[in-house]
Amino acid sequence: MALSVVAVTPMPGGERAALSTLDARRQDMARHGWVVSWSRASAWGGLIIRRATLRNVRISGVLDGKRVLYAAERLDISTDLLRSHRVSVAPEGAQAVALFARPSPGDAEGVLFAARITSDGAQLVLHRAASADGVGAAVTASNLALEIERSPVSSKLIAFGLRGLDARLAWGNANGGLAGDISVKRLNLPVALPGLGKQVDGLRVAASIGGNESSQVVLLHLARGTVGPVNMRLSGRLVRGLDWTGDFDLVGVGLAAAVRRAAAGGAASPALARVVSLLDRELADFQGSDATAPPVTVAAAGDGGRRAAPSESGESGALISVPLRLRGGMWMLGAVPLADLSAAFDATPPH
């Protein structure tokens, strides 16, 4: 207990020592190819714990052959001399991150990804093993808003809202690439999905990236969550050769309830809803009680927060497993291109 008191008690020269520690961290990052700058800094510290507040921060470096730029209005940084390879960072105010890449050697650098971030109760903990060329990070936030201005899949503004974020990331040679395990209590999607709403509960994604520039591999170890009446799991891989190819297994319970909701809202044909419901009942009877999924207590967004009825909540129904494939830039459900399924979701909203 006495050590704890001494560690946080300001001491003569504490500000100078804290700034010296901060500058040492900056030099260490520079040796690893990362440039850190700020417009104003204030610091204080004790014998063990040292803290600093930075204003108008800019961080840039290269990660996996791509240039990364991060900016923040304010960062509160804490270091512990007993754990010299660990840094805790708490952002305040607006943040932005951008990823730049060249489409091919000799081409001009272009923006691959750009986003704005605002958060509440966010904290980033970076740690580096002394004996390995690898870095780990833990990211937590009570609430986080992510506005993606540009990405490989869209140049339009896409906004996400996250509640209860808990992420663990690792990258570097010691980890063979990049790996992450991310959990979110609630994810608000940019748009409502027909029959599903725009809210994902209990989301967890575990993935890793390996390989090399010519043959990159993205492994989706696990992705699961509850979307409206559907409980689903997804796993598989993306492999980059001359083109990206993907093989995934999608497993879900409550898909028939989602189609019925889509039909009720005019986003799917009533005929499709009847056929899917009939098949769902027959398959559920065949599977028996093994098809039961974890209970869902809240209906999809847009239902006014009411509790979902048992038949629409994903609590029961057929367990359906379908292959999801990416071939030649085209996503396919089994052997059927997803674009060909759009006719089934061509209906006129009821008057």
N, C-alpha and C positions, 0 to 999 in steps of 0.2 A: 504493500500500500504506500509506503514511503517513497518508493521509486516512482510510482504513478504521480505523486504530488510534485516531485522534483521535475519530472519529464514535461509537465505542462506549465511550470512556473517561469515567467519571463526572467531573463537574467541579463546583466550588462553585456553588451555586444551580441545579444541574441538575434537582433535584426540583421547585423552584419554576417553572423554565422549562417542564418537561414538563407540569405541571399547568396552566400558563398556556396552553400549546398545546392541551391537552385542552379547556379551557373555551372557547377560541376555536372549536374544532370544534363544541362544543355550541351556541354562539351561531349559527354558520353553519347548522346543521341547523334551529334554531328559526326562522331567516329563511325556510326552505323548508317550514315547517309541521310539523316533527318535534320532539317533546319527549323529552329524554333525562334520566334521573335515576339515581342510585345511592346506596347507603347509606354506602359507604366507598371511598376511593381512595388508592392509593400510587403513586408515580411516581419515575422516575430518568431521567437523560438525559445526552447528550453534546452536542457542538457541532452534530451533524447529526441523529443518530438519538435519538428520545425515546420512552420506553415508559411505560405506565401499566397498573395492575391495578385493575379496578373490581369491587366486590362488590354483589350483589343489584341488577342492572341492569334498568331498565324503559325501553323505547323505544315511543313511540306516534306515529302520524301517519295521514295519509290518502293512499291510493294508489288511483287509478282510481275515486274516489268511495266507497271503502270504508275504514273505520277499521281500522288494523293495530295490534296490540299484541304486543310481543316481551318476554320476560323470560328472564334467565339468572342462574345463581348466580355466575358469574365470567367476566369478559372480560379478556384480555390484549391491549392495544392498542399498536400501534407506528406511529409517524409518521416521515416522512423530509422534512426541510426542503428538500431538493433536488427532491422530488416532492410539492409541497404539496397536490395534489389527489388524493393516494392515501393510504388508511388500511388497515392490516392488522389483523385481529381474529381471535384464537384463543379459542374458548369452552372452558370447563372446567366439568364438572358438568352438572346438568340444565338444560334449556332448554324454553321453551314459546312457541307462537305462536298467535294467534287473529285471525280476520278477522270484522268486524262490518258489517252492512248493513241498510238499511231495505227491506223488500219493495216498498214504494211510498211516495211522498211523504206525510208525515203519520203513517206507521206507526211503531211503536216499533222501536228498533234491536234486532236479533237476532243470534245467533251463526251465522255462515255456515260457518266452518271453525275447528277447534281441534285442536291436536296437541302432543304432547310429543316432545322430541328428546334423545337421548344420542349422543355421538360419541367417536371416538378419532382423534387426529391431524387434527382439523378446522381449517380456516383459511378466513376470508373476507377478500377484498381488494376494497375499494370504491374506485372512481376516478371522478372527475367532470372533464369537459373544461372548461377555463377559458372557452372561447368558445361553449359550447353548453349548452342547458338539458336535459341528459341525464346519467344515472348508469349506470355499468357495475359489474358484480360478477363475481368469480371465486370459486367455492366448491369446495374439495377436502376429502376426508376418507378416511382409510383404512377406517374402519368407521362406520356410522351406523345407528341404530335410530329408526324413525319410528312413533309410535303416534298414529293419527288418531282422536280421540274423536268428532268431528262433522264432516260434510262435506255438500255438496249432494246426494250420492247415498246417504248412510247416516248414521244416528245411532248405530250400533253401533261398538264399538272395533275398529279395523282396524290391524294391525301389519305393518310392512315392515322388512326388513333389507337394507342396501346395503353392498357392499364395492367399494372403488376408485371413489369418486365424483369426477367432474370436471365442473363445470358453469360455463357462461359465460352471464351474463344482462345485458340492457341494457333500460332503460326511460326514458321521458321524451319530451318533444316532439321532441327531435333524432332519436329512433328510431321515431317514429310510433306509440308504444304500448309493448308489452312483447315482447321476443324472447329466446329461450333456446336453447342447444345443450348438452344434458346427456348424459354418458356414464357408465355404471355397469358395472363388470366383472361383478358378480353381484348379482342382485336376488332376495331370498327373498319370495315372495308370502304373503299371510295364510292362504290355503287351497290345497290341491292341486287342480289342474284335471284332470278325467278324461282319461287318456291322455297328459297333459303333465307332471304333477308340479307342484311349487311353486317352481321355480327358473328364472330367466331369465338367460342368459349373454350377454355382449357387447351389452348394451342401449345403444342410442343414440336420443335423441329430439331433434329440432330443430323448434321451433314458434314462432309469433309471434301476437300479438293486436293488432288494429287496429280501425278504425271508430269509431263513437260509441255513446252510450248506447242509441239507438234501433235501431242497425244494427251490432252488434258482429260482428267476423269473427275466427275462430280458424283459422289456417292450420297444419296439420300437414305440414311440409315432408318430414319423414322420421321413421319409427319402425321400428327393426329390432332383431332379437335372435333368440336360439335358445331355444326352450321345449321341453324334452324332446327328442323326435325331429324337431321341426319348426323349420325356418329360415323366418322370415317378415319381410315388409316391409309397412308400412301408410303411406298418405299420403292427404291430402284436406283438407276444410274443414268447419267449423261456422259457420253464419250465423244471427244472431239477428234475427228480425223480430217478428211477433206471437207466433211460437213458434220454437224452435230447429229448424233443418234441417241435415242433414249428408250429405255425399257423400264416401265413401272408397273406395280401391282396396286390397284385401288380397291379397297375393301370398305363397304359401307352398310349400315343398317338404317332404315327409314327413308330409303330413296323413293318408295311409292308415295309416302306422305308428302315429299317435296314436289313430286309431279302433280299430285292432287291440288296442292296449294297454287302451283303455277297455273293449272287449268282454271282454278277459281278466280285468279287474277287476270285471266285472259292471255297469259304468256305461253300456254301450251294448249293443245287441242283436247277437248273432252274425251275424244276417242282414245287418244294416247293414255290419258289418265285411267280410263276404264280397263284397258288392256294391261297396263303396268300393275294396277291394283289387283287384278285377277291373278296375274303371274306371281305377284308378291305373296298373296294368300296361299296359293298352291305350294310355292317353294317354302314358305314358313311352316306350313303343316308338315311338309316332308322333312324339314330340318328339325322340327320339334323345339324343345326348350333351349337347345344349344344356340339358337339365333338371338337370344336376348342380349341387348346392349346395355351399357351403363345408363341409369336414368338421367333424364334431362328435366330440370325443374322450371326453366324459363323458356318461353317461346321465342321465335325469331324476332328481330327488331321490326317494328312496324305493327306489332300486335298489342301495343299499348301496355306492355309489361305483364300481361295476364299469364297465368300458369297454363302451359300447354296441356291440351287434352291427351290422355294416354295414347289414343290412336294416332295422334299427330306429333308426338314428342320424341320419337325415335326409341321409346322404351321397348318396343317389340317390332317384329317384322322379319322379312327374309334377310339373311346375311348374303350379300351379293359381292362377288369378287370379279373384277374385270381388268384385262390388261390395257394399259395406256402406253402408246408407242409414239416415238418421233422418228420419222423417216423422210429424208429429203425436204426438210423444212415444214413437213405436214404432220400435225398431231392426229393420231388414229385411235379409236376405241376398238381394240381388237384389229380386225381387218377393214373397218369402216372409217373413212375420214370423218373427223368431227364436223367439218363443214357440211357434209351430206346429211347430218342429223338435224340441221337447222330447220328443215321443213316441218319437223315434228313440233317445233316451238313457233309455229306460225299460226297465230290465232287472233281473232278480234276480241278485244276486251268486252265483257258483258255490259249491256246498258242498264 
